[in-house]
Structures are given as C-alpha cells and as structure tokens.
C-alpha cells in the first residue's frame, strides 16, 4: 500500500452547484433607507444551480428591464409631445441613452456562456466585471450631470413651464426606473452578479433624477422656484451614496474579494470532514458570477494515496454544499507536518 510522504494529492472536480442561505431583516425605517442606497448582499445569497442557467437568467433580466425602460421612455415621449416641453425632451433622451447602457452587460453575460479556451483558460466570466466598470462610469456621469445642472440652475434660475406635465413625466420616470432597479438588484443577488446589481443601482440613480424633476416641479408650483436646484443637489448626494456602493462591490470583484462568511463556512465544513486534521488555507475568487476555490488540507500522514484522493474528492463535495455559487474547487491534501505542507507557510 502506497503512502503520502511529501507530495500532495490533488482532486479537481467542478460543479455548478449551490445552496442558498437567507438572512432576516428588520422592518425599521433606517434599515429600509440603507437598503436603498447600499443594498445588503452576501456574495451569494440565493441559489441557482447551473452556470449557464444563471447567465440565461441574467440575460433575461437585462431584456425585461430594457423593455420596461423603453416603455417608460415612450410614455415620457408622449408627455413631451402633448406638453411641447423641450426640457422634458432632453430628459427623455437621457433616459433612452441610459437604458441602452444595459447592452454591454447583455454582451458580457453572453460571453460568459462561452467555453474556456487555451488562451482564456478560466473562461470569459471576467467580461461581466468589465461591464460592471462601465456601469460605475455611467453612475459617475449621472452624478456629475445632476450636480452641474443643479448648480447651474441655482446660479441662473430657469423658469419651469408645463409644471403638471413635468411632474407627470418625473413620476413616470421614477416608477419605471425603480421597478427596473428592484428587479435587477434581486436577480443580481440571485445569480451572484455584482455587475447586474450595479446596473440596478444605475437604474435607481435615474429614478432619483426623475424624482428630482417631480419634487422640483412641486416646489415651483408652491411658489418656491429654488426648490428645483436644491432638490437637484440633494439628489446628487443620493446618487453619490449609490455610487459608493456600486464602486465597492465592483472593485471587490476585480480584486478577488469574497464575503469572509463564505470562507468561514468553507473552513467549518471542511474541518468537520472525517480524515481532515486541519484546514491550512482556503482561497476563493469570483469570475463573473461563479466562485472558484483553492483549498489546502492536512490529513493523516499514514493515509494511502487512494484514500487521500477519496478524502480530497469528499472535501470538494462538501464545499459545493457549504458554499453557494461554487463552480470549481481544487483540493490539495498534504500529509500533516510534511516538509511540503510546512514549506508553504
């Protein structure tokens, strides 16, 4: 019977296998407000079992949200035609262009479904993270435009005409964008896509802009003309708060950051496996909306090579049940106190 003396035993086995875990939230007003500006998320809160299926869900979410935003912009166009407001026309064109920013994310999801190649050995999931950068850039642009316009109107007030129609267009824009934001954020959490959550936050910033139009028109109607630029400045601050969340989430993905609770869950489940003396290290990274893990275990020095492979395979199976969205796991099993294991620390 052969035994491990210094060389590690490796087992690599991939699954698109996940098990969700939920967490309750209080109903306090403050928590609700935080949820709007910084939606709570674990890196993988819900469960979708297959990488291709999750990409298809992401593409469907982009398609549906594009339709909703298109309908919203068309409704605003109707209001523009009835009111004849040039200002509303500019805002409607802005909403149309923002709706089209979802197309790079659509392309990224489609690319992510392609098989790995000899050049791109990990596949094309990183395209999703690059699309997330584009979304962050669009949110930044929205904040800059909102802030500049608010300051300009504060310095040189511009009279608002067709107040009723302006308010109606603002309400339509807010409802459409917020519905899309809620949907994208929910689906983004479900499939583990930081880019789709960021795109949901982008829709939310557009909804904030429309809300500013609504509140500004209301303030002017009540005889307070400076309400429009003041509300615009408040909305700019709100957009910056949303931008901070989007930048944080996308940056963490690009830097291979994961929720520490996922690492804790992996270490806890592996430590409970029979035959595992200790867990030397657990490393994880997101590629797109799938997780990849690299694990080093200490096992009994007298374990045979065949049993070491079996233990490594069982450890991989344990990981797929303990860590949602885990696509592949590479498990290295080392004899405890071996020179190889010791030399790695």
C-alpha positions in Angstrom: 0.0 0.0 0.0 1.5 3.3 -1.0 1.5 6.2 1.4 2.0 10.0 1.0 5.5 11.0 2.1 5.8 14.6 0.8 3.9 15.0 -2.4 0.4 16.4 -2.2 -2.6 14.6 -3.6 -4.9 16.7 -5.8 -8.5 16.3 -6.7 -10.2 18.7 -9.0 -13.9 18.5 -9.7 -16.3 21.2 -10.8 -20.0 21.6 -10.1 -22.4 24.4 -10.9 -24.0 23.5 -7.6 -25.2 25.9 -4.9 -27.3 26.1 -1.8 -28.7 29.3 -0.7 -28.8 30.8 2.8 -31.0 33.6 3.8 -31.0 36.2 6.5 -33.8 38.1 8.1 -34.0 41.9 8.0 -35.8 44.2 10.4 -38.5 46.5 9.3 -37.0 49.7 10.7 -37.1 52.8 8.6 -33.3 53.3 8.9 -32.7 49.7 7.6 -35.0 50.4 4.7 -33.2 53.6 3.8 -29.8 51.8 3.9 -31.2 49.1 1.7 -32.0 51.7 -1.0 -28.5 53.3 -1.0 -26.4 50.2 -0.1 -28.4 47.0 -0.8 -27.4 44.3 1.7 -25.9 41.3 0.0 -23.8 38.3 0.7 -21.6 37.4 -2.3 -24.0 34.6 -2.9 -27.3 34.9 -1.0 -29.6 32.7 -3.1 -29.2 29.6 -5.2 -29.1 29.0 -8.9 -27.7 25.5 -9.7 -26.1 25.9 -13.1 -23.6 28.5 -14.5 -25.3 28.5 -17.9 -28.7 28.8 -16.3 -27.6 31.8 -14.2 -26.2 33.5 -17.3 -29.5 32.9 -19.1 -31.4 34.4 -16.1 -29.1 37.5 -16.2 -29.7 37.9 -20.0 -33.5 37.6 -19.4 -33.3 40.3 -16.6 -31.5 42.6 -19.0 -34.0 42.1 -21.7 -37.0 42.6 -19.5 -35.5 45.7 -17.9 -34.8 47.1 -21.3 -38.4 46.6 -22.3 -39.7 48.3 -19.1 -37.3 51.2 -19.5 -38.2 51.5 -23.2 -41.9 51.7 -22.3 -41.1 54.3 -19.6 -39.2 56.4 -22.1 -42.0 56.1 -24.7 -44.6 57.2 -22.1 -42.4 60.2 -21.4 -42.2 60.9 -25.1 -46.0 61.0 -25.3 -46.0 63.6 -22.4 -43.3 65.6 -24.3 -45.5 65.6 -27.5 -48.5 66.7 -25.5 -46.7 69.4 -23.5 -44.2 70.6 -26.1 -41.6 70.9 -23.4 -38.0 70.9 -24.8 -36.6 70.3 -21.3 -38.7 67.2 -21.0 -37.4 66.0 -24.4 -33.8 66.3 -23.2 -34.6 64.3 -20.0 -36.4 61.6 -22.1 -33.4 61.3 -24.5 -31.2 60.9 -21.4 -33.4 58.1 -20.1 -33.3 56.3 -23.5 -29.5 56.5 -23.6 -29.2 55.2 -20.0 -31.5 52.3 -20.8 -29.0 51.3 -23.6 -26.2 51.0 -21.1 -27.5 47.6 -20.2 -26.4 46.3 -23.6 -22.7 45.9 -22.5 -23.9 43.7 -19.6 -26.0 41.7 -22.0 -22.9 41.1 -24.1 -20.9 40.2 -21.0 -23.5 37.5 -20.0 -23.4 36.1 -23.5 -19.6 36.0 -23.5 -19.6 34.3 -20.0 -21.5 31.3 -21.5 -18.7 30.5 -23.9 -16.4 27.6 -23.1 -12.9 28.2 -21.9 -10.1 28.2 -24.5 -6.4 27.6 -24.4 -5.9 31.3 -24.2 -8.7 32.1 -21.8 -8.4 29.0 -19.6 -10.7 30.3 -16.9 -13.4 31.2 -19.5 -14.9 34.7 -20.2 -16.6 35.5 -16.9 -14.4 38.5 -16.3 -16.3 40.3 -19.1 -19.0 40.7 -16.5 -16.7 42.6 -14.2 -15.6 44.8 -17.0 -19.2 45.6 -17.8 -19.5 46.5 -14.1 -16.8 49.1 -14.5 -18.8 50.6 -17.4 -21.9 50.8 -15.2 -19.9 52.5 -12.5 -18.7 55.0 -15.1 -22.3 55.7 -16.1 -23.4 56.3 -12.5 -20.5 58.7 -12.0 -21.5 60.6 -15.2 -25.1 60.8 -13.8 -23.8 62.3 -10.6 -21.7 64.8 -12.4 -24.5 65.8 -14.7 -27.0 66.1 -11.9 -24.6 68.2 -9.8 -23.6 70.5 -12.6 -27.2 71.1 -13.7 -28.3 71.8 -10.1 -25.5 74.4 -9.5 -26.2 76.0 -12.9 -29.9 76.4 -12.1 -29.0 77.7 -8.6 -26.8 80.4 -10.1 -29.0 81.1 -13.1 -32.6 80.0 -12.3 -34.5 78.8 -15.3 -38.3 79.1 -15.2 -40.1 75.7 -15.5 -43.1 75.6 -17.8 -45.9 73.0 -18.1 -45.5 72.1 -14.4 -48.2 69.5 -14.4 -46.7 67.6 -17.4 -43.2 67.9 -15.9 -44.4 66.4 -12.7 -46.2 63.6 -14.6 -43.1 62.8 -16.6 -41.0 62.7 -13.4 -43.4 60.3 -11.8 -43.4 58.0 -14.8 -39.6 58.1 -14.9 -39.3 57.3 -11.2 -41.7 54.4 -11.2 -40.2 52.8 -14.3 -36.6 53.1 -13.2 -37.3 52.0 -9.6 -39.2 48.9 -10.8 -36.2 48.0 -13.0 -33.8 48.8 -10.2 -35.6 46.4 -7.8 -35.7 43.7 -10.4 -32.1 43.9 -11.4 -30.9 44.0 -7.9 -33.0 41.0 -6.9 -31.8 38.9 -9.9 -28.2 40.1 -9.5 -28.2 38.8 -5.9 -29.9 35.6 -7.0 -27.2 34.7 -9.6 -24.3 36.4 -7.7 -23.7 39.1 -10.3 -22.1 42.3 -8.9 -22.4 43.9 -12.3 -26.1 43.3 -12.6 -26.6 44.7 -9.0 -24.6 47.8 -10.0 -26.8 48.2 -13.1 -29.8 48.0 -10.9 -28.2 50.8 -8.8 -27.7 52.7 -12.0 -31.4 52.5 -12.8 -32.1 53.7 -9.3 -30.0 56.8 -9.9 -32.0 57.6 -13.0 -35.2 57.2 -10.8 -33.7 59.7 -8.3 -33.2 62.1 -11.2 -36.8 61.8 -12.2 -37.8 62.2 -8.6 -35.9 65.4 -8.5 -38.0 66.6 -11.5 -41.2 65.7 -9.7 -40.2 67.4 -6.4 -38.8 70.4 -8.2 -42.0 71.0 -10.1 -44.0 70.6 -6.9 -41.8 73.2 -5.1 -42.2 75.7 -8.0 -45.9 75.2 -8.1 -46.0 76.1 -4.4 -44.2 79.3 -5.1 -40.6 78.3 -4.2 -38.6 78.4 -7.5 -35.3 77.5 -5.9 -36.8 74.1 -5.0 -35.8 72.7 -8.3 -32.0 73.2 -8.0 -32.0 72.5 -4.2 -33.7 69.1 -4.8 -31.2 68.5 -7.6 -28.3 69.0 -5.2 -29.9 66.6 -2.7 -30.4 64.0 -5.4 -26.8 64.4 -6.4 -25.7 63.5 -2.9 -28.1 60.5 -3.1 -26.5 59.4 -6.4 -23.0 59.6 -4.8 -24.2 57.3 -2.0 -25.4 54.8 -4.5 -22.1 55.2 -6.5 -20.1 54.4 -3.4 -21.9 51.1 -3.1 -21.5 50.2 -6.7 -17.8 51.1 -6.7 -17.3 49.0 -3.6 -19.0 45.9 -5.0 -17.4 46.0 -8.4 -13.9 46.8 -7.0 -14.1 43.9 -4.6 -14.9 41.6 -7.5 -12.0 42.9 -9.6 -9.7 42.4 -6.5 -10.9 38.8 -6.0 -12.7 39.8 -2.8 -15.2 37.5 -1.2 -17.5 37.6 1.8 -15.5 36.4 4.8 -18.6 34.4 5.8 -18.1 32.2 2.7 -14.5 31.4 3.8 -15.8 30.7 7.4 -18.4 28.4 6.0 -15.9 26.5 3.9 -13.4 26.1 6.7 -16.1 25.0 9.1 -17.5 22.4 6.8 -14.1 21.0 5.8 -12.9 20.8 9.4 -15.9 18.6 10.1 -14.9 16.1 7.4 -13.6 12.8 8.8 -9.9 12.3 8.0 -9.2 16.1 7.8 -6.8 17.1 10.6 -6.8 20.8 9.8 -7.6 23.3 7.1 -4.3 25.0 6.1 -5.8 27.6 3.7 -8.9 28.5 1.8 -8.7 30.9 -1.2 -11.7 31.9 -3.2 -12.3 34.2 -6.2 -15.2 35.3 -8.3 -15.0 35.0 -12.1 -18.2 36.7 -13.3 -21.0 35.3 -11.1 -19.3 32.0 -10.3 -17.0 31.1 -7.4 -13.7 29.2 -7.6 -11.9 27.8 -4.6 -8.4 26.5 -3.9 -8.0 24.6 -0.6 -5.1 23.0 1.3 -5.8 20.3 3.9 -3.7 18.5 6.4 -4.5 14.7 6.6 -3.1 11.8 8.5 0.5 11.0 7.2 -0.3 7.3 7.1 -3.2 7.9 4.7 -2.8 5.9 1.4 -2.7 7.7 -1.9 -6.0 6.2 -2.9 -7.6 7.3 0.4 -6.1 10.8 0.1 -7.7 11.2 -3.3 -11.0 10.0 -1.8 -10.7 12.5 1.0 -10.0 15.3 -1.4 -13.0 14.4 -3.6 -15.2 14.3 -0.5 -13.9 17.7 0.6 -14.8 19.1 -2.8 -18.2 17.7 -2.5 -18.5 19.2 1.0 -17.6 22.6 -0.4 -20.2 22.5 -3.1 -22.9 22.1 -0.4 -21.4 24.6 2.0 -20.6 27.4 -0.5 -23.3 28.8 -2.8 -22.3 29.5 -6.4 -19.2 27.4 -6.2 -18.2 26.3 -9.7 -14.9 24.5 -9.2 -12.7 23.5 -6.3 -9.1 22.4 -6.3 -8.3 20.5 -3.2 -4.7 19.8 -2.1 -4.3 17.1 0.5 -1.0 17.1 2.4 0.4 14.7 5.0 0.2 16.6 8.3 3.6 18.1 9.3 5.1 17.1 5.9 8.0 19.3 4.6 5.8 20.3 1.6 3.0 21.4 3.8 5.3 23.2 6.3 7.2 24.9 3.5 4.1 26.6 2.2 3.8 28.7 5.4 
